[in-house]
């Protein structure tokens, strides 16, 4: 005996096979999981003094990732003494975000963490 609606007056109950009931509940939960969307974050690395061709090459990859519905995390990695070019790194990230405006919007503006400056771009719905 399984209670169907405990809030009703009087409560509604039904006699069913309990194992079958559990199986159907598991099946519903599994189906709901399959329908849910999974957020994938793809990462693209740039340098503070990246060439125009390399920039465009990475931009095409980012466009493809955003069209597939993935988020894009863009990093500018400062190696050794290149940390003195923080302003160039931020400029690169802002230029990257501006080029991707029709495909996605910046979720997080450029932020420096250690030797890495990063920004996250989410796809447009």
Residue frames as a rotation matrix with the C-alpha (Angstrom) as fourth column:
UNK 1
0.585 0.811 0.000 0.00
0.811 -0.585 0.000 0.00
0.000 0.000 -1.000 0.00
UNK 2
-0.601 -0.786 0.146 1.46
0.797 -0.603 0.029 3.37
0.065 0.134 0.989 -1.13
UNK 3
0.172 0.617 -0.768 0.20
0.588 -0.690 -0.422 6.79
-0.791 -0.378 -0.482 -0.08
UNK 4
-0.042 -0.122 0.992 -0.43
0.980 -0.198 0.017 8.75
0.194 0.973 0.128 -3.30
UNK 5
-0.161 0.084 0.983 -1.72
0.123 -0.987 0.104 12.11
0.979 0.138 0.149 -1.96
UNK 6
-0.492 -0.086 -0.866 -1.07
0.827 0.264 -0.496 12.72
0.271 -0.961 -0.059 1.75
UNK 7
-0.990 0.059 -0.130 -2.50
-0.010 -0.938 -0.348 16.26
-0.142 -0.343 0.929 1.69
UNK 8
-0.486 0.868 -0.096 -5.97
-0.275 -0.047 0.960 15.21
0.830 0.494 0.261 0.46
UNK 9
-0.724 0.349 0.595 -8.82
-0.614 0.069 -0.787 14.71
-0.315 -0.935 0.164 2.92
UNK 10
0.775 -0.417 0.476 -8.99
-0.200 0.552 0.810 11.67
-0.600 -0.722 0.344 3.42
UNK 11
-0.188 -0.940 -0.284 -5.47
-0.735 -0.057 0.675 10.65
-0.651 0.336 -0.681 2.27
UNK 12
0.739 0.421 -0.527 -5.39
-0.674 0.477 -0.564 8.68
0.014 0.772 0.636 -1.00
UNK 13
-0.248 -0.783 0.571 -3.67
-0.643 0.574 0.507 5.27
-0.724 -0.242 -0.646 -0.98
UNK 14
0.576 0.377 -0.725 -3.30
-0.798 0.450 -0.400 2.53
0.175 0.809 0.561 -3.53
UNK 15
0.463 -0.408 0.787 -2.14
-0.182 0.825 0.534 -1.09
-0.868 -0.390 0.308 -3.41
UNK 16
0.795 -0.292 -0.532 0.71
-0.556 0.002 -0.831 -1.61
0.243 0.957 -0.161 -5.91
UNK 17
0.713 -0.672 -0.199 3.84
0.668 0.738 -0.098 -3.67
0.213 -0.063 0.975 -6.41
UNK 18
0.840 -0.354 -0.411 6.44
0.015 -0.742 0.670 -1.71
-0.542 -0.570 -0.618 -4.40
UNK 19
-0.137 -0.943 0.303 9.45
0.450 0.213 0.867 -2.90
-0.883 0.255 0.395 -6.46
UNK 20
-0.045 0.221 0.974 7.72
0.992 -0.104 0.069 -1.78
0.116 0.970 -0.215 -9.65
UNK 21
0.907 0.421 -0.021 6.98
0.415 -0.884 0.215 1.60
0.071 -0.204 -0.976 -8.03
UNK 22
0.462 -0.826 -0.323 10.68
0.040 -0.344 0.938 2.06
-0.886 -0.446 -0.126 -7.08
UNK 23
-0.304 -0.551 0.777 11.77
0.777 0.329 0.537 1.03
-0.552 0.767 0.328 -10.58
UNK 24
0.348 0.529 0.774 9.47
0.879 -0.471 -0.074 3.63
0.325 0.706 -0.629 -12.19
UNK 25
0.948 -0.044 -0.315 10.74
0.125 -0.860 0.495 6.35
-0.293 -0.509 -0.810 -9.85
UNK 26
0.035 -0.999 0.030 14.37
0.240 0.037 0.970 5.53
-0.970 -0.027 0.241 -10.71
UNK 27
-0.200 -0.030 0.979 13.45
0.964 0.174 0.203 5.59
-0.176 0.984 -0.006 -14.39
UNK 28
0.778 0.555 0.293 11.88
0.588 -0.808 -0.031 9.07
0.219 0.196 -0.956 -14.03
UNK 29
0.710 -0.584 -0.393 14.95
-0.034 -0.587 0.809 10.41
-0.703 -0.561 -0.437 -12.20
UNK 30
-0.244 -0.831 0.500 17.26
0.523 0.322 0.789 9.00
-0.817 0.454 0.356 -14.88
UNK 31
0.114 0.393 0.913 15.14
0.984 -0.170 -0.050 10.55
0.135 0.904 -0.406 -17.64
UNK 32
0.963 0.237 -0.126 15.23
0.260 -0.940 0.222 13.97
-0.066 -0.246 -0.967 -15.91
UNK 33
0.291 -0.940 -0.178 19.03
0.066 -0.166 0.984 13.75
-0.954 -0.298 0.014 -15.66
UNK 34
-0.295 -0.399 0.868 19.34
0.833 0.338 0.438 12.94
-0.469 0.852 0.232 -19.35
UNK 35
0.460 0.578 0.674 17.24
0.835 -0.541 -0.105 15.97
0.304 0.611 -0.731 -20.32
UNK 36
0.811 -0.184 -0.555 19.24
0.202 -0.802 0.562 18.40
-0.548 -0.568 -0.614 -18.19
UNK 37
0.813 -0.552 0.186 21.94
0.028 -0.282 -0.959 20.41
0.581 0.785 -0.213 -19.97
UNK 38
0.542 -0.738 -0.402 25.53
0.775 0.253 0.580 20.03
-0.327 -0.625 0.709 -18.93
UNK 39
0.957 -0.258 -0.132 27.68
-0.282 -0.936 -0.211 23.17
-0.069 0.239 -0.969 -18.85
UNK 40
0.506 -0.845 0.174 31.10
0.854 0.519 0.034 22.63
-0.119 0.132 0.984 -20.35
UNK 41
0.811 -0.336 -0.479 33.87
-0.245 -0.938 0.243 25.23
-0.531 -0.080 -0.844 -20.01
UNK 42
0.657 -0.631 0.413 36.42
0.728 0.387 -0.567 25.27
0.198 0.673 0.713 -22.83
UNK 43
0.560 -0.537 -0.630 39.73
0.233 -0.628 0.743 27.04
-0.795 -0.563 -0.226 -22.23
UNK 44
0.712 -0.395 0.581 41.71
0.558 -0.184 -0.809 29.19
0.426 0.900 0.089 -24.66
UNK 45
0.387 -0.681 -0.622 45.18
0.630 -0.297 0.717 30.52
-0.673 -0.670 0.314 -23.82
UNK 46
0.831 -0.187 0.524 46.65
0.306 -0.632 -0.712 33.71
0.464 0.752 -0.468 -25.21
UNK 47
-0.146 -0.887 -0.437 49.92
0.989 -0.142 -0.042 35.52
-0.025 -0.439 0.898 -24.64
UNK 48
0.261 0.274 -0.926 50.21
0.438 -0.888 -0.139 39.22
-0.860 -0.370 -0.352 -23.87
UNK 49
-0.192 -0.394 -0.899 51.96
-0.633 -0.650 0.420 39.86
-0.750 0.650 -0.124 -27.21
UNK 50
-0.072 0.266 0.961 50.00
0.448 0.870 -0.207 37.52
-0.891 0.415 -0.182 -29.49
UNK 51
-0.948 -0.297 -0.111 50.19
0.006 -0.366 0.930 37.98
-0.317 0.882 0.349 -33.26
UNK 52
-0.357 0.859 -0.367 47.08
-0.859 -0.456 -0.233 38.94
-0.367 0.232 0.901 -35.26
UNK 53
-0.226 0.244 -0.943 46.90
-0.661 0.672 0.332 35.61
0.715 0.699 0.010 -37.13
UNK 54
-0.829 -0.132 -0.544 47.18
0.259 0.772 -0.581 33.58
0.496 -0.622 -0.606 -33.92
UNK 55
-0.825 0.563 -0.054 44.54
-0.273 -0.479 -0.834 35.81
-0.496 -0.673 0.549 -32.31
UNK 56
-0.163 0.788 -0.594 42.12
-0.987 -0.125 0.104 35.20
0.008 0.603 0.798 -35.21
UNK 57
-0.464 -0.095 -0.881 42.84
-0.290 0.956 0.050 31.46
0.837 0.278 -0.470 -35.13
UNK 58
-0.934 0.090 -0.346 41.93
0.353 0.380 -0.855 31.25
0.054 -0.921 -0.387 -31.44
UNK 59
-0.645 0.732 -0.219 38.93
-0.607 -0.665 -0.436 33.51
-0.464 -0.148 0.873 -32.05
UNK 60
-0.241 0.536 -0.809 37.52
-0.784 0.384 0.488 31.02
0.572 0.752 0.327 -34.59
UNK 61
-0.676 -0.042 -0.736 37.84
0.274 0.913 -0.304 28.23
0.684 -0.407 -0.605 -32.03
UNK 62
-0.921 0.332 -0.203 36.04
0.088 -0.330 -0.940 30.34
-0.379 -0.884 0.275 -29.42
UNK 63
-0.429 0.792 -0.434 33.23
-0.899 -0.421 0.120 31.09
-0.088 0.442 0.893 -31.89
UNK 64
-0.310 0.277 -0.909 32.81
-0.355 0.854 0.381 27.36
0.882 0.441 -0.166 -32.55
UNK 65
-0.852 -0.045 -0.522 32.73
0.431 0.507 -0.746 26.58
0.299 -0.861 -0.412 -28.82
UNK 66
-0.799 0.573 -0.184 30.10
-0.294 -0.639 -0.711 29.27
-0.525 -0.514 0.678 -28.17
UNK 67
-0.302 0.701 -0.646 27.95
-0.909 -0.007 0.417 28.05
0.288 0.713 0.639 -31.07
UNK 68
-0.455 0.089 -0.886 28.03
0.067 0.996 0.066 24.55
0.888 -0.030 -0.459 -29.56
UNK 69
0.598 0.775 0.205 26.68
-0.081 -0.196 0.977 26.07
0.798 -0.600 -0.055 -26.32
UNK 70
0.294 -0.585 -0.756 29.85
0.909 0.417 0.032 25.83
0.296 -0.696 0.654 -24.23
UNK 71
0.963 -0.132 -0.236 31.31
-0.011 -0.891 0.453 28.56
-0.270 -0.434 -0.859 -22.04
UNK 72
0.487 -0.850 0.201 34.76
0.516 0.094 -0.852 29.85
0.705 0.519 0.484 -22.99
UNK 73
0.830 -0.368 -0.420 37.43
0.265 -0.401 0.877 30.70
-0.491 -0.839 -0.235 -20.44
UNK 74
0.695 -0.602 0.393 40.09
0.271 -0.286 -0.919 32.93
0.666 0.745 -0.036 -22.01
UNK 75
0.735 -0.538 -0.413 43.46
0.469 -0.037 0.882 33.10
-0.490 -0.842 0.225 -20.24
UNK 76
0.675 -0.712 0.192 46.44
-0.259 -0.472 -0.842 35.34
0.691 0.519 -0.504 -20.79
UNK 77
0.827 -0.445 -0.345 49.45
0.558 0.566 0.607 33.62
-0.075 -0.694 0.716 -19.24
UNK 78
0.751 -0.628 0.203 52.34
-0.578 -0.774 -0.259 35.83
0.320 0.077 -0.944 -18.19
UNK 79
0.798 -0.546 -0.254 55.65
0.577 0.815 0.062 33.95
0.173 -0.196 0.965 -18.21
UNK 80
-0.146 -0.975 -0.168 58.80
0.983 -0.124 -0.138 35.25
0.114 -0.185 0.976 -16.57
UNK 81
-0.760 -0.274 -0.590 59.20
0.410 -0.906 -0.108 38.97
-0.505 -0.324 0.800 -17.05
UNK 82
-0.720 0.530 0.447 56.13
0.357 -0.269 0.894 39.37
0.595 0.804 0.005 -19.26
UNK 83
-0.040 0.711 -0.702 54.16
0.999 0.008 -0.049 40.22
-0.029 -0.703 -0.710 -16.10
UNK 84
-0.625 -0.233 -0.745 55.13
0.317 -0.948 0.030 43.85
-0.713 -0.218 0.666 -16.75
UNK 85
-0.948 0.304 -0.090 52.73
-0.200 -0.351 0.915 43.80
0.247 0.885 0.394 -19.76
UNK 86
-0.675 0.736 -0.050 49.53
0.496 0.403 -0.769 43.47
-0.546 -0.544 -0.637 -17.69
UNK 87
-0.146 0.638 -0.756 47.89
-0.384 -0.741 -0.551 46.29
-0.912 0.210 0.353 -19.64
UNK 88
-0.572 -0.106 -0.813 48.57
-0.817 0.160 0.554 44.49
0.071 0.981 -0.178 -22.96
UNK 89
-0.967 0.222 -0.121 47.03
0.233 0.969 -0.086 41.31
0.098 -0.111 -0.989 -21.56
UNK 90
-0.382 0.870 -0.312 43.90
0.332 -0.186 -0.925 43.13
-0.862 -0.457 -0.217 -20.46
UNK 91
-0.234 0.232 -0.944 43.69
-0.767 -0.641 0.032 44.82
-0.598 0.731 0.328 -23.86
UNK 92
-0.871 -0.133 -0.473 43.89
-0.420 0.701 0.576 41.42
0.255 0.701 -0.666 -25.58
UNK 93
-0.801 0.594 -0.071 41.08
0.546 0.676 -0.495 40.03
-0.246 -0.436 -0.866 -23.42
UNK 94
-0.168 0.763 -0.624 38.82
-0.010 -0.635 -0.773 43.02
-0.986 -0.123 0.114 -23.98
UNK 95
-0.431 -0.070 -0.899 39.50
-0.866 -0.246 0.435 42.85
-0.252 0.967 0.045 -27.74
UNK 96
-0.980 0.053 -0.192 38.66
0.004 0.969 0.246 39.13
0.200 0.240 -0.950 -27.65
UNK 97
-0.533 0.825 -0.186 35.38
0.541 0.164 -0.825 39.80
-0.650 -0.540 -0.534 -25.81
UNK 98
-0.159 0.444 -0.882 34.46
-0.477 -0.816 -0.325 42.58
-0.864 0.369 0.342 -28.23
UNK 99
-0.695 -0.165 -0.700 35.04
-0.714 0.273 0.645 40.27
0.085 0.948 -0.308 -31.22
UNK 100
-0.898 0.332 -0.288 32.73
0.329 0.942 0.062 37.65
0.292 -0.039 -0.956 -29.64
UNK 101
-0.816 0.578 -0.031 29.84
-0.380 -0.576 -0.724 40.00
-0.436 -0.579 0.689 -28.72
UNK 102
-0.151 0.823 -0.548 27.46
-0.967 -0.007 0.256 38.57
0.207 0.568 0.796 -31.34
UNK 103
-0.122 0.045 -0.992 28.11
-0.160 0.985 0.064 34.99
0.980 0.166 -0.113 -30.15
UNK 104
0.187 0.147 -0.971 28.37
0.856 0.460 0.234 35.45
0.481 -0.876 -0.040 -26.38
UNK 105
0.629 0.050 0.776 28.58
-0.219 -0.946 0.238 37.94
0.746 -0.320 -0.584 -23.57
UNK 106
-0.491 -0.870 -0.047 31.34
-0.137 0.130 -0.982 38.31
0.860 -0.476 -0.183 -20.96
UNK 107
0.557 0.651 -0.516 30.25
0.368 0.364 0.856 36.67
0.745 -0.666 -0.036 -17.73
UNK 108
0.677 -0.462 -0.574 33.33
0.556 -0.191 0.809 37.79
-0.483 -0.866 0.128 -15.84
UNK 109
0.927 -0.376 0.005 35.56
-0.302 -0.751 -0.587 40.73
0.224 0.543 -0.809 -16.76
UNK 110
0.277 -0.900 -0.336 39.37
0.136 0.383 -0.914 40.31
0.951 0.207 0.228 -16.92
UNK 111
0.891 -0.017 0.453 40.78
-0.450 -0.161 0.879 39.47
0.058 -0.987 -0.151 -13.51
UNK 112
0.058 -0.963 -0.263 44.42
-0.570 0.184 -0.801 38.88
0.819 0.197 -0.538 -12.58
UNK 113
0.920 0.135 0.367 45.18
-0.379 0.539 0.752 35.85
-0.096 -0.831 0.547 -10.41
UNK 114
0.405 -0.858 0.316 48.88
0.284 0.447 0.848 35.33
-0.869 -0.253 0.425 -9.90
UNK 115
-0.647 -0.696 -0.311 50.52
-0.155 -0.279 0.948 35.09
-0.746 0.662 0.072 -13.31
UNK 116
-0.740 0.475 0.476 47.24
0.670 0.465 0.578 34.47
0.053 0.747 -0.663 -15.13
UNK 117
-0.706 0.614 -0.354 44.61
-0.492 -0.784 -0.379 36.96
-0.510 -0.094 0.855 -16.26
UNK 118
-0.869 0.408 0.280 41.29
0.488 0.797 0.355 35.35
-0.078 0.446 -0.892 -17.11
UNK 119
-0.571 0.779 -0.260 37.83
-0.757 -0.622 -0.199 36.11
-0.317 0.084 0.945 -18.39
UNK 120
-0.705 0.422 0.570 34.76
0.399 0.900 -0.173 33.90
-0.587 0.105 -0.803 -18.92
UNK 121
-0.696 0.508 -0.508 32.39
-0.714 -0.562 0.416 34.30
-0.074 0.653 0.754 -21.87
UNK 122
-0.455 0.657 0.601 28.94
0.105 0.710 -0.697 32.66
-0.884 -0.253 -0.392 -21.83
UNK 123
-0.881 0.154 0.448 27.05
0.467 0.119 0.876 31.81
0.082 0.981 -0.176 -25.03
UNK 124
-0.670 0.738 -0.077 23.95
-0.726 -0.674 -0.137 33.78
-0.153 -0.036 0.988 -26.02
UNK 125
-0.417 0.601 0.682 20.72
0.039 0.761 -0.647 31.81
-0.908 -0.243 -0.341 -25.81
